Amino acid sequence: MLELANPDLEMNRKEKRAEFRQEIEATAKGSANQDEIQRNREFIALQDMLPVALTRTRSEDVGKNSLIRFAAVTEEEVEFSK
């Protein structure tokens, strides 16, 4: 949500997602499991569609102001699996 509220914000998760994209495509060129590659591409495609979810919110001043306030008081929290 924070990333969608403030797309210009530098976030660790954006870097990790970019690395994940590169890894998917690098793996796709090899002999990796094509089902897994397709699944990962679909996850990325879903992630890329998330901004559409806030289109209506951004179209109204009340929604824009809410997102600005949210971004001002929220910090990125990332959970990493081990």
TIDOSE-963358 format. One record per residue: x, y, z of N, C-alpha, C in turn; chain; residue in one letter; residue number from 1. Coordinates in nm, 4 decimals, padded with zeros to 6 digits. Atoms other than C-alpha are relative to their C-alpha. Layout:
% residues N
+----------+----------+----------+----------+----------+----------+----------+----------+----------+----+----+-----+
!     n.px !     n.py !     n.pz !    ca.px !    ca.py !    ca.pz !     c.px !     c.py !     c.pz ! ch ! aa !   i !
+----------+----------+----------+----------+----------+----------+----------+----------+----------+----+----+-----+
!        X !        Y !        Z !        X !        Y !        Z !        X !        Y !        Z !  A !  A ! NUM !
...
+----------+----------+----------+----------+----------+----------+----------+----------+----------+----+----+-----+
This chain:
% residues 82
+----------+----------+----------+----------+----------+----------+----------+----------+----------+----+----+-----+
!     n.px !     n.py !     n.pz !    ca.px !    ca.py !    ca.pz !     c.px !     c.py !     c.pz ! ch ! aa !   i !
+----------+----------+----------+----------+----------+----------+----------+----------+----------+----+----+-----+
!  00.0820 ! -00.1188 !  00.0000 !  00.0000 !  00.0000 !  00.0000 !  00.0873 !  00.1265 !  00.0000 !  A !  M !   1 !
! -00.0892 ! -00.1159 ! -00.0070 !  00.2796 !  00.2395 !  00.0886 !  00.0644 !  00.0270 ! -00.1360 !  A !  L !   2 !
! -00.0625 ! -00.0153 !  00.1311 !  00.4465 !  00.1773 ! -00.2448 ! -00.0984 !  00.0610 ! -00.0999 !  A !  E !   3 !
!  00.1016 ! -00.0549 !  00.0896 !  00.1209 !  00.2548 ! -00.4244 ! -00.0354 !  00.1437 !  00.0373 !  A !  L !   4 !
!  00.0324 ! -00.1351 ! -00.0458 !  00.0556 !  00.5644 ! -00.2125 !  00.1083 !  00.0996 ! -00.0387 !  A !  A !   5 !
! -00.1115 ! -00.0874 !  00.0348 !  00.3999 !  00.7053 ! -00.2910 !  00.0975 ! -00.0747 ! -00.0912 !  A !  N !   6 !
! -00.0829 !  00.0771 !  00.0930 !  00.5483 !  00.5435 ! -00.6042 !  00.1442 !  00.0483 ! -00.0125 !  A !  P !   7 !
! -00.1356 ! -00.0531 !  00.0117 !  00.8545 !  00.7712 ! -00.5959 !  00.0891 ! -00.0357 !  00.1186 !  A !  D !   8 !
! -00.0742 !  00.0345 ! -00.1207 !  00.9589 !  00.6456 ! -00.2531 !  00.0981 ! -00.1139 ! -00.0288 !  A !  L !   9 !
! -00.0984 !  00.1065 !  00.0151 !  01.2800 !  00.4445 ! -00.2573 ! -00.0269 ! -00.1053 !  00.1054 !  A !  E !  10 !
!  00.0338 !  00.1079 ! -00.0924 !  01.2027 !  00.1080 ! -00.1045 !  00.0814 ! -00.1246 ! -00.0328 !  A !  M !  11 !
! -00.0757 !  00.1228 !  00.0139 !  01.3947 ! -00.2106 ! -00.0464 ! -00.0768 ! -00.1022 ! -00.0834 !  A !  N !  12 !
!  00.0796 !  00.0987 !  00.0720 !  01.1071 ! -00.4180 ! -00.1831 !  00.0027 !  00.0242 ! -00.1512 !  A !  R !  13 !
! -00.0093 ! -00.0290 !  00.1436 !  01.1334 ! -00.2407 ! -00.5208 !  00.1290 ! -00.0589 ! -00.0570 !  A !  K !  14 !
! -00.1277 !  00.0561 !  00.0434 !  01.4980 ! -00.3401 ! -00.5469 ! -00.0070 ! -00.1515 ! -00.0063 !  A !  E !  15 !
!  00.0128 !  00.1458 ! -00.0044 !  01.4176 ! -00.6980 ! -00.4473 ! -00.0867 ! -00.0498 ! -00.1158 !  A !  K !  16 !
!  00.0870 !  00.0398 !  00.1097 !  01.1373 ! -00.7131 ! -00.7043 !  00.0746 !  00.0086 ! -00.1329 !  A !  R !  17 !
! -00.0797 ! -00.0134 !  00.1227 !  01.3725 ! -00.5876 ! -00.9778 !  00.0988 ! -00.1165 ! -00.0121 !  A !  A !  18 !
! -00.0914 !  00.1147 !  00.0003 !  01.6241 ! -00.8556 ! -00.8797 ! -00.0752 ! -00.1285 ! -00.0343 !  A !  E !  19 !
!  00.0823 !  00.1172 !  00.0265 !  01.3461 ! -01.1155 ! -00.8861 ! -00.0349 ! -00.0081 ! -00.1484 !  A !  F !  20 !
!  00.0304 ! -00.0030 !  00.1443 !  01.2448 ! -01.0072 ! -01.2390 !  00.1202 ! -00.0476 ! -00.0809 !  A !  R !  21 !
! -00.1217 !  00.0371 !  00.0727 !  01.6032 ! -01.0394 ! -01.3585 !  00.0297 ! -00.1486 !  00.0171 !  A !  Q !  22 !
! -00.0247 !  00.1414 ! -00.0277 !  01.6379 ! -01.3787 ! -01.1936 ! -00.0953 ! -00.0888 ! -00.0792 !  A !  E !  23 !
!  00.0987 !  00.0772 !  00.0767 !  01.3180 ! -01.5053 ! -01.3572 !  00.0442 ! -00.0116 ! -00.1452 !  A !  I !  24 !
! -00.0363 !  00.0011 !  00.1417 !  01.4343 ! -01.4050 ! -01.7028 !  00.1326 ! -00.0726 ! -00.0248 !  A !  E !  25 !
! -00.1266 !  00.0720 !  00.0141 !  01.7870 ! -01.5363 ! -01.6494 ! -00.0237 ! -00.1504 !  00.0093 !  A !  A !  26 !
!  00.0322 !  00.1415 ! -00.0187 !  01.6440 ! -01.8685 ! -01.5317 ! -00.0774 ! -00.0538 ! -00.1200 !  A !  T !  27 !
!  00.0826 !  00.0424 !  00.1132 !  01.4002 ! -01.8823 ! -01.8234 !  00.0853 ! -00.0414 ! -00.1194 !  A !  A !  28 !
! -00.0885 !  00.0314 !  00.1123 !  01.6913 ! -01.8995 ! -02.0664 !  00.0684 ! -00.1349 !  00.0173 !  A !  K !  29 !
! -00.0636 !  00.1281 ! -00.0275 !  01.8226 ! -02.2133 ! -01.8989 ! -00.1003 ! -00.1136 ! -00.0095 !  A !  G !  30 !
!  00.0871 !  00.1177 !  00.0045 !  01.6632 ! -02.5483 ! -01.8414 ! -00.0857 ! -00.0107 !  00.1262 !  A !  S !  31 !
!  00.0784 ! -00.0013 ! -00.1238 !  01.4557 ! -02.4438 ! -01.5393 ! -00.1424 ! -00.0493 ! -00.0253 !  A !  A !  32 !
!  00.1391 !  00.0434 !  00.0044 !  01.1025 ! -02.5578 ! -01.4619 ! -00.0858 !  00.1100 ! -00.0619 !  A !  N !  33 !
!  00.0780 ! -00.1007 !  00.0721 !  00.8851 ! -02.3718 ! -01.7129 ! -00.1291 !  00.0362 !  00.0717 !  A !  Q !  34 !
!  00.1207 ! -00.0310 ! -00.0768 !  00.5763 ! -02.3988 ! -01.4907 !  00.0299 !  00.1026 !  00.1097 !  A !  D !  35 !
! -00.0401 ! -00.0940 ! -00.1042 !  00.7609 ! -02.2186 ! -01.2119 !  00.0297 !  00.1376 ! -00.0597 !  A !  E !  36 !
! -00.0303 ! -00.1267 !  00.0660 !  00.8851 ! -01.9525 ! -01.4509 ! -00.1289 !  00.0720 ! -00.0372 !  A !  I !  37 !
!  00.1282 ! -00.0599 !  00.0365 !  00.5312 ! -01.8939 ! -01.5793 ! -00.0725 !  00.0524 !  00.1233 !  A !  Q !  38 !
!  00.0628 ! -00.0436 ! -00.1248 !  00.3960 ! -01.8753 ! -01.2232 !  00.0630 !  00.1297 !  00.0500 !  A !  R !  39 !
! -00.0697 ! -00.1196 ! -00.0464 !  00.6605 ! -01.6188 ! -01.1283 ! -00.0302 !  00.1207 ! -00.0882 !  A !  N !  40 !
!  00.0366 ! -00.1091 !  00.0914 !  00.5839 ! -01.4115 ! -01.4374 ! -00.1414 !  00.0497 !  00.0297 !  A !  R !  41 !
!  00.1374 ! -00.0401 ! -00.0331 !  00.2162 ! -01.4134 ! -01.3406 ! -00.0037 !  00.0792 !  00.1306 !  A !  E !  42 !
! -00.0083 ! -00.0776 ! -00.1247 !  00.3019 ! -01.2937 ! -00.9874 !  00.0467 !  00.1425 ! -00.0290 !  A !  F !  43 !
! -00.0506 ! -00.1322 !  00.0363 !  00.4999 ! -01.0058 ! -01.1361 ! -00.1073 !  00.0792 ! -00.0751 !  A !  I !  44 !
!  00.1067 ! -00.0684 !  00.0745 !  00.2143 ! -00.9241 ! -01.3754 ! -00.1088 !  00.0499 !  00.0954 !  A !  A !  45 !
!  00.0984 ! -00.0432 ! -00.0997 ! -00.0290 ! -00.9112 ! -01.0813 !  00.0515 !  00.1203 !  00.0774 !  A !  L !  46 !
! -00.0603 ! -00.1117 ! -00.0721 !  00.2086 ! -00.6831 ! -00.8933 ! -00.0060 !  00.1268 ! -00.0846 !  A !  Q !  47 !
!  00.0018 ! -00.1155 !  00.0904 !  00.2273 ! -00.4552 ! -01.1966 ! -00.1405 !  00.0577 ! -00.0170 !  A !  D !  48 !
!  00.1385 ! -00.0455 !  00.0147 ! -00.1541 ! -00.4322 ! -01.2034 ! -00.0533 !  00.0686 !  00.1258 !  A !  M !  49 !
!  00.0484 ! -00.0576 ! -00.1257 ! -00.1868 ! -00.3163 ! -00.8404 ! -00.0295 !  00.1497 ! -00.0062 !  A !  L !  50 !
!  00.0323 ! -00.1435 !  00.0045 ! -00.1710 !  00.0571 ! -00.9218 ! -00.1413 !  00.0283 ! -00.0521 !  A !  P !  51 !
!  00.1353 ! -00.0182 !  00.0527 ! -00.5010 !  00.0169 ! -01.1083 ! -00.1022 ! -00.0010 !  00.1138 !  A !  V !  52 !
!  00.0919 !  00.0103 ! -00.1129 ! -00.6641 ! -00.0672 ! -00.7749 ! -00.0261 !  00.1346 !  00.0668 !  A !  A !  53 !
!  00.0166 ! -00.1306 ! -00.0644 ! -00.6147 !  00.2906 ! -00.6567 ! -00.0428 !  00.1101 ! -00.0974 !  A !  L !  54 !
!  00.0380 ! -00.0996 !  00.1001 ! -00.7301 !  00.4644 ! -00.9741 ! -00.1142 !  00.0880 !  00.0493 !  A !  T !  55 !
!  00.1149 ! -00.0781 ! -00.0476 ! -01.0620 !  00.5686 ! -00.8244 !  00.0376 !  00.0860 !  00.1208 !  A !  R !  56 !
! -00.0437 ! -00.0756 ! -00.1180 ! -00.9014 !  00.6752 ! -00.4963 !  00.0778 !  00.1236 ! -00.0418 !  A !  T !  57 !
! -00.0815 ! -00.1126 !  00.0463 ! -00.6540 !  00.8945 ! -00.6823 ! -00.0798 !  00.1024 ! -00.0786 !  A !  R !  58 !
!  00.0782 ! -00.0910 !  00.0844 ! -00.9284 !  01.0494 ! -00.8943 ! -00.0758 !  00.1052 !  00.0801 !  A !  S !  59 !
!  00.0723 ! -00.0954 ! -00.0845 ! -01.0845 !  01.2334 ! -00.5979 !  00.0964 !  00.0631 !  00.0997 !  A !  E !  60 !
! -00.0885 ! -00.0714 ! -00.0926 ! -00.9221 !  01.4947 ! -00.3732 !  00.0083 ! -00.0677 !  00.1363 !  A !  D !  61 !
!  00.0001 !  00.0667 ! -00.1314 ! -01.0272 !  01.3128 ! -00.0556 !  00.0917 ! -00.1218 ! -00.0028 !  A !  V !  62 !
! -00.0848 !  00.1180 !  00.0127 ! -00.8590 !  00.9957 ! -00.1782 !  00.1464 !  00.0359 ! -00.0129 !  A !  G !  63 !
! -00.1386 ! -00.0448 !  00.0161 ! -00.5436 !  01.1765 ! -00.2880 !  00.0575 !  00.0436 !  00.1344 !  A !  K !  64 !
! -00.0469 ! -00.0486 ! -00.1305 ! -00.5161 !  01.3469 !  00.0503 !  00.0200 ! -00.1153 !  00.0980 !  A !  N !  65 !
! -00.0152 !  00.1172 ! -00.0872 ! -00.5682 !  01.0165 !  00.2303 !  00.1300 ! -00.0737 ! -00.0295 !  A !  S !  66 !
! -00.1239 !  00.0685 !  00.0367 ! -00.2838 !  00.8565 !  00.0366 !  00.1226 !  00.0801 !  00.0408 !  A !  L !  67 !
! -00.1114 ! -00.0857 ! -00.0416 ! -00.0564 !  01.1528 !  00.1062 !  00.0233 ! -00.0125 !  00.1503 !  A !  I !  68 !
! -00.0133 !  00.0149 ! -00.1463 ! -00.1285 !  01.1301 !  00.4806 !  00.0537 ! -00.1384 !  00.0366 !  A !  R !  69 !
! -00.0456 !  00.1362 ! -00.0265 ! -00.0796 !  00.7525 !  00.4770 !  00.1498 ! -00.0120 ! -00.0259 !  A !  F !  70 !
! -00.1419 !  00.0092 !  00.0352 !  00.2565 !  00.7817 !  00.3020 !  00.0877 !  00.0791 !  00.0966 !  A !  A !  71 !
! -00.0786 ! -00.0841 ! -00.0910 !  00.3687 !  01.0524 !  00.5465 !  00.0238 ! -00.0664 !  00.1355 !  A !  A !  72 !
! -00.0123 !  00.0573 ! -00.1342 !  00.3165 !  00.8405 !  00.8578 !  00.0364 ! -00.1485 !  00.0009 !  A !  V !  73 !
! -00.0264 !  00.1435 !  00.0084 !  00.3958 !  00.4895 !  00.7341 !  00.1419 ! -00.0248 ! -00.0464 !  A !  T !  74 !
! -00.1349 !  00.0380 !  00.0406 !  00.7336 !  00.3220 !  00.7009 ! -00.0027 ! -00.1397 ! -00.0586 !  A !  E !  75 !
! -00.0106 !  00.1321 !  00.0599 !  00.8385 !  00.0234 !  00.4979 !  00.0400 ! -00.1019 !  00.1060 !  A !  E !  76 !
! -00.0364 !  00.1135 ! -00.0836 !  00.8437 ! -00.3025 !  00.6893 !  00.0101 ! -00.1193 ! -00.0932 !  A !  E !  77 !
! -00.0219 !  00.1133 !  00.0888 !  00.9870 ! -00.6046 !  00.5155 !  00.0290 ! -00.1233 !  00.0829 !  A !  V !  78 !
! -00.0268 !  00.1286 ! -00.0627 !  00.9731 ! -00.9638 !  00.6284 !  00.0770 ! -00.0850 ! -00.0995 !  A !  E !  79 !
! -00.0782 !  00.0868 !  00.0860 !  01.2379 ! -01.1878 !  00.4856 ! -00.0118 ! -00.1428 !  00.0508 !  A !  F !  80 !
!  00.0048 !  00.1401 ! -00.0402 !  01.1986 ! -01.5618 !  00.4848 !  00.1421 ! -00.0517 !  00.0112 !  A !  S !  81 !
! -00.1354 !  00.0549 ! -00.0223 !  01.4923 ! -01.7673 !  00.6009 !  00.0224 ! -00.1231 ! -00.0813 !  A !  K !  82 !
+----------+----------+----------+----------+----------+----------+----------+----------+----------+----+----+-----+
